[in-house]
Amino acid sequence: MSDIAWTGTPVRPHQEARDNGAEALPWGGRRERLPLRWPFADAVAGFRAKALANADYDPASTFVWGQMMAVGLIEMLKSVEEAYGREGHESMRAALRRIGDRIASEMLEGVVIPADVTRAEIASLFASWINEVVYASIEKPRVDGEQADFDIHYCPHEDVYGAFDCRVQRYFVEGMLDAARRTFGEDVMDVAFTSTIPSGSSVCHFDLFPRPSGSDAWNDYSERLRDRALKLAGPSRP
């Protein structure tokens, strides 16, 4: 797997990375094949009824609020790693994993899997729900036999994250994978990435594949990133 996300200096996306056709890609339709629930359903209903129903409300303000929370979380993680080292990192990582599990569990509650859907399609459709609903992103998915992949053409964080900051989102995804594997089977999916927009690529590319017994590629790479983060936090940290 590429070390592109390991660079210590934030790399802001250049114009070529933004001009990748995101504005013309479809959004939302393919999720109908695997109906899931929206997480935070009551809060979503309130947002639609109160904020989006107000003609004067600019949804871009919600975007700004989200960015504040995102970069605040990154700074908090860095501070905890600097102050408490591995113990601090693992505590925050576990908290984010629990939230990811909670979100995906809400989405998967009562899910009925269509009889004609393949394992690769399940992984791909679940990823579409995560990409479009949870991460508010625009994707281009593909399914080929037992393998699937997707490109993220727009991510809300692409102009505010540095290349190494994307690791924070991995910990949410760990919990989402926990919930998906409980629902669809332990071997249904694993994930790996090869490029990210904050690192200067035109898209974020992810591969989905069946999870071999005893293997966890997503978690293993998180471990490598943890070790990198603790080195960046300071040589004295354990």
N, C-alpha and C positions, 0 to 999 in steps of 0.2 A: 504494500500500500504506500502511496506517495506520502512524503513527509511535508507536503506543501503547507499544511496547517500548523507546522511547528515553528514557523518564523517568529522571532521575538518582536519585530518591528511591525506595527500595523501598516497594512497596505490598503489604501483606499481604492475602490474600483474605478477604473478609467472608463472613458466614454465607450470603448469597444465592448466592455463587459456589460454595460447597461443596454446597448443597442443589440439585443439578442432575440427580438421578436416576441417578448412577453406580452405586449399589448394586444397581440392578434391570436393568442392561444385560447382554446376553450377552457372553461372553468366550471366544475360542479356536476356536469351531466353524467359522467361515468360512475359517480358514487351511487347512483340509483340502483345499480346492479347488486350492491351489498348495503342495504339500508341500515344505517347506524343512527344513534342519537347524537344530538349536539350536547357537548359537555356544558356545565353551568347553565342548564336549560332555563331556569327561572330568571337568572341574570340576563341571559340573551333576550328573553321575552321582554324584560323591563327596558333593555337598551333599545330594542326596536320600537316599543310603544311610547317611550318618553323622549329619547334622544333622536333617533332616526325619523320619528314622526314630526319632529319640530323642524319647520322649513328653514329656520335661521341657524340650525346646528350644523357645524362643519365637521364631518367625520375625521378630517385631518387632525383635529385636536385629540381625538382618541388615539390616533397614530403617535402623536407626540408623547402622550401619557405612556403608551406602551414602550416607546424607546427609553423614556426615563427609567421605567422599571427594569428594562433589559440591561442597560449599562450600569444601573445601580447594583444589580445582582452580580455582574461581573466584578465590579470594584469591591463588593462585599466578599466575594470568594477569594479574590487576591489578598485582601487584608487578613482574612482568617488564615489563609495558607501561610502568609508571612509571620503571623503571630503564633500560630499553633501547629504549623507543619502538617505532617501526614494526618494526625488526629483531627485537626480542623477541617482538612480537605474531605476526609471520609465522612465526617458528620454532615457537612453541607451536601455532599454528593448523595448521601442516603436520603436526606430531606427532599432533594429534587427528584430522586427516583420514586419516592412515595407519591409525590404530586403527579408525576407522569403516570404512575399506575392508577391513581384515582381518576384522572382525566379519561384514560383509555377504558377503564372499567365502566364508567358512566356511559361512554359511547357504545360499548359492546353489550350492555345489559339487554337481554331478551333478543339478541341478534339471531336471525334465521338465515342459515347459509343455503343459497340456492343449490339444488341438487346437481346442476351441470357445471358448477364452477370448479376450476382446478386449483390445486394448492398454490401454484404460482400466481393465479388470478386473485386468490384470497389475499396473499401478501401484497400484491400490487394495489388492490382496491382499498385495503386497510391503510396502506401508505398514502393513497390519495386523500383519504379522510384526514389523516394526520397533516399532510402537506397543506391542503386547502383550508381546512377548518381550524386546526390548532395553530398552524404556523402562518396562516393567511398568505400563502405563497401561490405562485403560478407554476405548474409543472408540465412536463411532457413525459408521460409514462409509456413503457413498452413491456410486452410479455412475449417470451420466446421459449416454448417448452417448459422446462422446470426452472428456468431463469427469468428474472424480470429486472428492470432497472428504470430509473427516472432521472431526468434533468430538472433542476429548479431554475427557472428562467427569471423569477423575481422572488426575492425574500425581503421582508420588511427591514431586516437588520443589515442589508448589504451595504448601506452607506454609513453605518455607524459602528459596525464591528471591525476590529482588527482581525488579522488572519488567525490568531490563536484564541480569540474570544469565542469562536464557534463551539469550543469544547464544552461550554456551559450547557448548551442545548443537548449534548450527548446524554447527560445525566437524566433529563426528563425522558428521553427516548428509551433509556434502560428500563424505566418503569413501564413505559408503553409496551415494550416488547414483553415484559413479564406478563402483563394483562393479556396480550394477544396470544402468547404461548399457552396460557391457562385455558383460553377459549378455543383456539384452533388446533392445539397440539404443540408439544415442545419442539418438534422438528419443523414447524411450518415455515419459519423464516429466520434468517440472519441478515445483517446489513453491513456493507462496507462502502466507503466513499473514496473517490479518486481526485476530486477537484472541488474548490469552493470559490465563489465570487469574491469574497473579501481577500483572497490570495491573488486575485488578478485574472482568474479564469472567466470565460463568458457565461458559464453555468456552474451550478453545484451538481456533481454527478454522483449518484448512489446506485449500487448493485444490490439486488435482493436475491437470495438463494436459500435452498433448504439447509437447515442447521444440522450438521453431522452430530452424532451422539458424542457428548462430552466436550463439545466445542462451543465457543461463543466469541466470534470474531469482533463483534461490536464492543463487548466488555473488555476483551483483551487489548484492543487499541485504546480504550479509555484508560486502562492501567498504564500504558506507555505515556499517554498524555499527562497523567497524574505525576509520573516521575519527572517529566519535563517541567511541569508547573512548579514542583517543589524545588527544582534546581534554580528556576528563575526567581523564586521567592527568597532565596538566600542560601549560601553554602552551609550555614549553621543549622538550617532546619532539618529535622529528622525525616 
